[in-house]
Amino acid sequence: MPNIFTRLFGGRSPVAERKSAQVLMTLRDLADPSWTRRSFAALAQEGFARNPVVHRCVRLIAESANRVPLVAVERGKRLGEHPVLALLRRPNPHQSGSELLEAVYAYLQTAGNAYLNAVVADGEVKGLFVLRPDRMRAVIGSDGYAAAYAYTAGGRTETLRQDTAPVASVLHLALFHPLDDHYGLSPLEAAQQSLDLHNAAARWNKALLDNSARPSGALVYSAGTGNLTTDQFERLKAELELAFQGAANAGRPMVLEGGLDWKSIGISPRDMDFIEAKHSAAREIALAFGVPPMLLGIPGDNTYANLAEANRALWRQTIVPLVRRVTDDLSFWLAPGFPGSSPGTGAATIEADFDGVEALAEDQASRWARVGGAGFLTDEEKRTMLGVGR
């Protein structure tokens, strides 16, 4: 029965015409790696939109941080109801407070920067809007600090000045960047190389599935001393791609005759340590975000005894510092717009209330026990330290 090789050679000897030796293989030097561009749009697309580890890290941090209730503190008393809290609960007609703060936390993780715009009317702060970091540009004043921010959207640029009253028009929250005076460094940018390795491993695996039957090696022609003609060489390549490449042809047997022999030169996933390399990249991504790999289902380096301990580590080392940083910035920014309810009391401050966080219940119980057992403190001092009755 004729196959692609008998049809290729047309029933005649393939040594009828001799040409220079040709082999169906390509060897090339290792090229320089191709890294994702360090722009916010590129990293967000390759990271948050396409990488499951980054996506889960960002959502886990943002959603967990957003669960922490905020309280206003005025004259040492915690208030559950206050105009500044009402503003944060309903910042604008299009978003709830949870949506706005979740976006702030997520932008800090993906861009290293988050921007809030205050809408002021009649000398009062009436609304808050979160702005996309990639559309903002700091306009630097003579003192080296941002005098305004240029916001570009829909082909238009609006300048938001910082000398407005009672509060600056823009709050710029930025994570620390040692080499930039005006913009922050995100965990996603720090994890860029590990992100590219993880994505490349996923693409390699997908390509392997799509081309599972395409052999990785060389067809060697060894019939006498003859060589394939140019026409035979090109037709053989085309037949191979048509009949043996792609998932639909997976497992299809190849019949070799006419002096053709198959020499495998491929590198197996075991040789590349493919799976471990992907897990290692995933652990490095989680490390950059401050998320224990155990919470993401990543094998290896599970140093915590159980999920509860890993969850506590996430809160202690990542969520609590992040929430305190954001609430401090919000309090500092909004304080001039919300003076004390009575003359001379000073502006209210915004604090995070971690007492109701289930993951920190053990820490709170230990704190209560230590303060309660301090015999040198009065009951009033203990209540003040614990925030009871404030």
C-alpha positions as CSV (number, residue, x, y, z in Angstrom):
1,M,0.0,0.0,0.0
2,P,1.5,3.3,-1.0
3,N,2.3,5.8,1.8
4,I,3.6,9.4,1.7
5,F,7.2,8.2,1.1
6,T,6.3,5.9,-1.9
7,R,4.2,8.7,-3.3
8,L,7.0,11.2,-2.6
9,F,9.6,9.2,-4.5
10,G,7.1,8.2,-7.2
11,G,8.2,4.5,-7.2
12,R,11.6,5.4,-8.6
13,S,14.9,5.3,-6.8
14,P,15.5,8.4,-4.8
15,V,19.2,8.4,-5.7
16,A,18.5,9.2,-9.3
17,E,19.5,12.8,-8.8
18,R,22.2,13.8,-6.4
19,K,22.2,17.1,-4.5
20,S,24.0,18.5,-1.5
21,A,23.1,16.7,1.8
22,Q,19.9,17.9,3.5
23,V,18.5,17.0,6.9
24,L,15.1,17.8,8.3
25,M,16.4,19.5,11.5
26,T,17.5,22.9,12.7
27,L,20.1,23.7,15.3
28,R,20.5,27.2,16.8
29,D,22.2,28.9,19.6
30,L,20.3,29.8,22.8
31,A,18.9,33.3,22.2
32,D,18.5,35.9,24.8
33,P,15.4,35.6,27.0
34,S,12.4,37.7,26.1
35,W,10.9,39.3,29.2
36,T,7.5,41.0,29.5
37,R,7.7,44.8,29.2
38,R,7.6,46.6,32.6
39,S,4.6,48.7,31.8
40,F,1.5,48.3,33.9
41,A,-0.7,47.3,31.0
42,A,1.8,44.5,29.9
43,L,2.3,43.2,33.4
44,A,-1.4,43.3,34.2
45,Q,-2.2,41.4,31.0
46,E,0.4,38.8,31.4
47,G,0.0,38.5,35.2
48,F,-3.4,39.2,36.6
49,A,-5.3,38.4,33.4
50,R,-3.4,35.3,32.3
51,N,-1.5,33.8,35.2
52,P,-3.6,31.9,37.8
53,V,-1.0,32.4,40.6
54,V,-0.8,36.1,40.2
55,H,-4.6,36.4,39.8
56,R,-5.2,34.4,43.0
57,C,-2.6,36.3,45.0
58,V,-4.0,39.7,44.1
59,R,-7.6,38.7,44.7
60,L,-6.7,37.0,48.0
61,I,-4.9,40.0,49.3
62,A,-7.5,42.6,48.1
63,E,-10.5,40.7,49.2
64,S,-9.0,39.8,52.6
65,A,-7.9,43.4,53.3
66,N,-11.3,44.6,52.3
67,R,-13.0,42.5,55.0
68,V,-11.4,44.6,57.8
69,P,-14.0,47.1,59.1
70,L,-13.0,50.7,59.5
71,V,-13.8,52.9,62.5
72,A,-13.5,56.6,63.2
73,V,-11.6,57.7,66.3
74,E,-12.4,61.1,67.8
75,R,-11.2,62.2,71.2
76,G,-10.0,58.7,72.0
77,K,-13.4,57.1,71.3
78,R,-14.2,54.7,68.5
79,L,-17.2,55.7,66.5
80,G,-19.1,53.3,64.3
81,E,-21.0,56.2,62.7
82,H,-19.3,59.3,61.4
83,P,-19.5,61.4,58.2
84,V,-16.1,60.2,57.0
85,L,-17.2,56.5,57.4
86,A,-20.4,57.3,55.6
87,L,-18.3,58.7,52.7
88,L,-16.2,55.6,52.6
89,R,-19.2,53.3,52.7
90,R,-20.8,55.2,49.7
91,P,-18.0,57.0,47.9
92,N,-19.8,57.7,44.6
93,P,-23.0,56.8,42.8
94,H,-21.3,54.0,40.8
95,Q,-19.4,52.1,43.5
96,S,-19.8,50.9,47.0
97,G,-17.1,51.4,49.5
98,S,-16.0,47.7,49.2
99,E,-15.6,48.0,45.5
100,L,-13.5,51.2,45.8
101,L,-11.2,49.9,48.5
102,E,-10.8,46.5,46.8
103,A,-9.6,48.3,43.7
104,V,-7.2,50.4,45.8
105,Y,-5.6,47.2,47.3
106,A,-5.5,45.5,43.9
107,Y,-3.9,48.4,42.1
108,L,-1.2,48.5,44.8
109,Q,-0.4,44.9,44.2
110,T,-0.4,45.1,40.4
111,A,0.9,48.7,39.7
112,G,2.5,49.7,43.0
113,N,0.3,52.9,42.8
114,A,-3.3,53.7,43.6
115,Y,-5.0,57.0,43.1
116,L,-8.2,58.4,44.7
117,N,-9.8,61.6,43.5
118,A,-11.9,63.7,45.9
119,V,-15.0,65.6,44.6
120,V,-15.4,68.8,46.6
121,A,-18.5,71.0,46.6
122,D,-19.3,73.9,48.9
123,G,-16.1,73.3,50.8
124,E,-17.0,69.7,51.6
125,V,-15.9,66.3,50.3
126,K,-18.9,64.8,48.5
127,G,-17.4,61.8,46.7
128,L,-14.4,59.7,46.1
129,F,-13.4,58.0,42.8
130,V,-10.6,55.5,42.1
131,L,-8.5,56.3,39.0
132,R,-6.5,53.9,36.9
133,P,-2.7,54.1,37.6
134,D,-1.7,53.8,33.9
135,R,-3.7,57.0,33.1
136,M,-2.0,59.1,35.8
137,R,1.1,61.2,35.4
138,A,2.7,63.3,38.2
139,V,3.3,66.9,37.4
140,I,6.4,67.8,39.5
141,G,6.6,71.2,41.1
142,S,9.6,73.3,41.9
143,D,10.0,71.6,45.3
144,G,10.4,68.2,43.7
145,Y,6.9,66.9,44.8
146,A,3.8,66.4,42.7
147,A,2.0,69.8,42.3
148,A,-0.7,68.2,40.2
149,Y,-1.6,65.0,38.4
150,A,-2.5,64.7,34.7
151,Y,-5.3,62.2,34.1
152,T,-5.7,61.1,30.5
153,A,-8.7,59.1,29.3
154,G,-10.7,59.1,26.0
155,G,-8.2,61.3,24.3
156,R,-8.5,64.1,26.9
157,T,-6.2,65.1,29.6
158,E,-7.4,66.8,32.8
159,T,-5.0,68.4,35.3
160,L,-5.9,67.7,39.0
161,R,-4.2,70.2,41.2
162,Q,-3.0,69.4,44.7
163,D,-3.5,72.9,46.2
164,T,-7.3,72.6,46.5
165,A,-9.2,73.0,49.8
166,P,-10.2,71.5,52.1
167,V,-8.3,68.4,50.8
168,A,-5.9,67.8,48.0
169,S,-7.8,66.6,44.9
170,V,-5.7,63.4,44.6
171,L,-4.5,60.9,47.1
172,H,-1.5,59.0,45.7
173,L,-0.8,55.8,47.5
174,A,2.6,54.2,46.5
175,L,4.5,51.2,47.7
176,F,8.2,51.9,48.4
177,H,10.5,52.1,45.4
178,P,14.2,52.7,46.1
179,L,14.9,54.2,42.7
180,D,11.9,56.3,42.0
181,D,10.9,59.5,43.8
182,H,7.3,59.6,42.6
183,Y,6.0,56.1,41.7
184,G,5.8,52.9,43.6
185,L,7.2,49.4,42.9
186,S,4.6,46.6,42.8
187,P,5.0,43.0,43.9
188,L,4.0,42.0,40.3
189,E,6.9,43.9,38.9
190,A,9.3,42.4,41.4
191,A,8.0,38.9,40.3
192,Q,8.3,39.6,36.6
193,Q,10.9,37.1,35.7
194,S,9.2,34.3,37.7
195,L,5.9,35.3,36.0
196,D,7.5,35.0,32.6
197,L,9.0,31.6,33.5
198,H,5.6,30.3,34.7
199,N,3.7,31.6,31.7
200,A,6.4,30.2,29.3
201,A,6.0,26.8,31.0
202,A,2.3,26.9,30.5
203,R,2.7,27.9,26.8
204,W,5.2,25.1,26.3
205,N,2.9,22.6,27.8
206,K,0.0,23.8,25.6
207,A,2.2,23.7,22.5
208,L,3.2,20.1,23.5
209,L,-0.4,19.1,23.6
210,D,-1.2,20.9,20.3
211,N,1.8,19.3,18.6
212,S,2.0,16.1,20.5
213,A,2.5,13.9,17.4
214,R,5.1,16.1,15.7
215,P,8.4,14.3,16.3
216,S,11.3,16.2,17.8
217,G,14.3,14.9,16.0
218,A,15.7,14.3,12.5
219,L,14.9,12.1,9.5
220,V,18.2,10.7,8.3
221,Y,18.4,9.4,4.7
222,S,21.0,6.7,4.4
223,A,20.2,4.8,1.2
224,G,23.6,4.3,-0.4
225,T,25.3,7.6,-1.0
226,G,22.4,9.5,-2.5
227,N,20.7,12.6,-1.3
228,L,17.1,13.9,-1.6
229,T,16.4,16.2,-4.3
230,T,15.2,19.7,-3.5
231,D,11.6,18.8,-4.6
232,Q,11.7,15.6,-2.5
233,F,12.9,17.5,0.5
234,E,10.2,20.1,0.4
235,R,7.4,17.5,-0.3
236,L,8.6,15.4,2.6
237,K,8.4,18.3,5.0
238,A,4.9,19.2,3.8
239,E,3.7,15.6,4.1
240,L,5.0,15.4,7.6
241,E,3.3,18.6,8.7
242,L,0.0,17.5,7.1
243,A,-0.1,13.9,8.3
244,F,1.7,13.9,11.7
245,Q,1.5,17.4,13.2
246,G,-1.3,18.5,15.6
247,A,-3.4,17.0,18.3
248,A,-5.7,15.4,15.8
249,N,-2.8,13.2,14.6
250,A,-1.6,12.3,18.1
251,G,-0.3,8.7,18.2
252,R,-0.5,8.2,14.5
253,P,2.2,5.6,13.5
254,M,4.9,6.6,11.1
255,V,6.1,4.1,8.5
256,L,9.6,4.6,7.3
257,E,11.1,3.1,4.2
258,G,13.3,3.9,1.3
259,G,16.4,4.4,3.4
260,L,14.8,6.8,5.9
261,D,15.6,6.5,9.6
262,W,14.4,8.5,12.6
263,K,16.9,9.9,15.1
264,S,15.3,11.5,18.2
265,I,17.0,14.6,19.5
266,G,14.3,16.0,21.7
267,I,14.7,17.1,25.3
268,S,12.1,15.4,27.6
269,P,10.2,17.3,30.3
270,R,12.1,15.2,32.8
271,D,15.4,16.4,31.3
272,M,14.2,20.0,31.5
273,D,12.9,19.5,35.1
274,F,9.8,21.1,33.7
275,I,7.3,20.5,36.5
276,E,9.7,21.6,39.3
277,A,10.7,24.7,37.4
278,K,7.1,25.7,37.1
279,H,6.5,25.1,40.8
280,S,9.6,27.0,41.7
281,A,8.4,30.0,39.6
282,A,5.0,29.8,41.3
283,R,6.6,29.9,44.8
284,E,8.7,32.9,43.9
285,I,5.6,34.7,42.7
286,A,3.8,33.9,45.9
287,L,6.9,35.1,47.8
288,A,6.8,38.5,46.1
289,F,3.2,39.0,47.1
290,G,3.7,37.7,50.6
291,V,1.3,34.8,50.3
292,P,2.2,31.4,51.7
293,P,2.4,28.9,48.9
294,M,0.3,26.5,50.9
295,L,-2.7,28.7,50.5
296,L,-2.4,28.6,46.7
297,G,-2.0,24.8,46.5
298,I,1.6,25.0,45.4
299,P,3.6,21.9,46.5
300,G,7.0,22.2,48.2
301,D,8.3,24.5,50.9
302,N,5.2,24.1,53.0
303,T,6.8,25.2,56.3
304,Y,3.5,25.8,58.1
305,A,1.8,23.0,60.1
306,N,-1.6,23.6,58.6
307,L,-3.7,26.0,56.6
308,A,-4.8,27.9,59.7
309,E,-1.2,28.8,60.6
310,A,-0.4,29.8,57.0
311,N,-3.5,32.0,57.0
312,R,-2.4,33.7,60.2
313,A,1.0,34.3,58.6
314,L,-0.7,35.9,55.6
315,W,-2.6,38.3,57.9
316,R,0.3,39.1,60.2
317,Q,2.9,39.7,57.5
318,T,0.9,41.0,54.5
319,I,-2.7,42.0,55.2
320,V,-2.3,43.9,58.5
321,P,0.6,46.1,57.3
322,L,-1.2,46.9,54.0
323,V,-4.5,47.8,55.7
324,R,-2.7,50.0,58.3
325,R,-0.8,51.8,55.5
326,V,-3.9,52.5,53.5
327,T,-6.0,53.7,56.5
328,D,-3.1,56.0,57.7
329,D,-3.0,57.6,54.2
330,L,-6.8,57.9,54.0
331,S,-6.9,59.5,57.5
332,F,-4.1,61.9,56.7
333,W,-5.7,62.9,53.4
334,L,-9.3,63.3,54.6
335,A,-8.7,64.8,58.1
336,P,-8.9,68.5,56.9
337,G,-12.3,67.8,55.3
338,F,-13.8,66.3,58.5
339,P,-13.0,68.4,61.6
340,G,-14.0,67.3,65.0
341,S,-17.7,67.4,65.9
342,S,-17.1,69.9,68.6
343,P,-14.7,72.9,68.7
344,G,-11.1,72.1,69.7
345,T,-11.5,68.3,69.5
346,G,-9.3,67.9,66.4
347,A,-10.1,65.9,63.3
348,A,-11.3,62.4,63.4
349,T,-8.9,59.7,62.3
350,I,-9.6,56.4,60.5
351,E,-8.4,53.2,62.0
352,A,-8.8,49.5,61.1
353,D,-10.6,47.3,63.6
354,F,-8.9,43.9,63.6
355,D,-10.8,42.7,66.7
356,G,-13.4,41.0,64.5
357,V,-11.0,39.3,62.1
358,E,-11.4,35.5,62.6
359,A,-7.9,34.7,61.4
360,L,-6.4,37.0,64.2
361,A,-8.7,35.7,67.0
362,E,-5.9,33.8,68.6
363,D,-3.6,36.9,68.6
364,Q,-6.4,39.0,70.0
365,A,-7.2,36.5,72.8
366,S,-3.5,36.4,73.7
367,R,-3.4,40.2,73.9
368,W,-6.5,40.4,76.0
369,A,-5.0,37.8,78.4
370,R,-1.7,39.7,78.7
371,V,-3.4,43.1,79.3
372,G,-6.0,41.6,81.7
373,G,-3.3,39.9,83.8
374,A,-1.3,43.2,84.2
375,G,-2.0,43.9,87.8
376,F,-0.1,47.3,87.7
377,L,-2.8,48.7,85.3
378,T,-6.1,50.1,86.4
379,D,-9.3,48.9,84.8
380,E,-9.6,52.2,82.9
381,E,-6.1,51.9,81.5
382,K,-6.8,48.3,80.5
383,R,-10.0,49.4,78.7
384,T,-8.0,52.1,76.9
385,M,-5.3,49.7,75.7
386,L,-7.8,47.2,74.5
387,G,-10.1,49.8,72.9
388,V,-13.1,48.9,75.0
389,G,-15.6,51.6,75.7
390,R,-13.9,54.0,73.4
